[in-house]
Amino acid sequence: MGTFSIWHWLVVLLVILLLFGSGKISGLMGDLAKGIKSFRQNIKDDKDETQAAEADQKPAGTLLGPEGARETARTGEHASSSGSRG
């Protein structure tokens, strides 16, 4: 029992190559690499879109008139009270 000899692993490798062929295995590895590359690109694109959306949003205090002043005061009070809770 225990580990197998080198001849055992060579026979297993030969059977796998005969069943799948070297072209299929390299094709699968190429597809896997493309999938990983695409996944990384999509993650990067999602981060860029999120940052762009956050930059496009207007701050709450940009409203004109007395309601804008109230919103700014309310936002300032909320921010200072949440910081003191710590």
N, C-alpha and C positions, 0 to 999 in steps of 0.2 A: 504494500500500500504506500502511502506517502506521495511523493512527487513522481511524475512520469519521466521516462527517459527522453533523450533528445529525439530518438527515432519515433516515439509516439507522437510528439509535437510535429515532426516533419510529415508524418502520414496524415494527421489532422489538417495541416495546412494544405497538403496536396488535394485532399478530398474537398476542402472548401473552394480551392481554386478551380477544381474540375466542375463543381456544382454551379458556382456563380460566374466563373470566368474572370480574368483580370480586368476586362473592359467594364463589366458591371460594377465591380468593387471600386475602381477608380471613378466611375461615373457617380456612384453613391457618395463617395467622399467629396467630389466636386460639388454635388448638390447640397451636401451638408455645409460645406464652406460658404456657398452662396446664401444659404438660409441664415447662417450666423451673421454674415455681412449685412444682409437685408435687415435683420433684427436690430443690429447695432445702429444702422442708419435711421430706422424708424424711431428708436429711442432718442437719438440725437435730434431728429425733426420735431418730436413731441416736446422736448425741452425748449427748443427754439420757439415753437408756437406758443408755449405757455409764457415764456419770457416776453414775447412780443405782445401777447394779450394783456399782460399785467402792465406793460409800459403804455399801452393805448388807453387804459382806463383813466378817467378823470378823477382827481381827488374830490372828496365830498364837499369841501369848502368853496368850490368854484361857482356855486349858485349865486345869482344876483338877488339883492333885496334882503329883507329882514330874516327870511327863512334860511338863507345861506349862512347868515351870521349865527343863527340859533344852531344849525347843524354843525358848524365849526366849533362852537362852544361845547355842544354835547359831545362831539368826538374828542375834544381836548380833555374834558372831564373824565370820560370813559378811559382814555389812554393813561391818564395819571392815576386813576383809582386802581386799574389793573396792575400797574407797576408796583404799587405799595402793598399789594397782597402777598407777593413773593413767597 
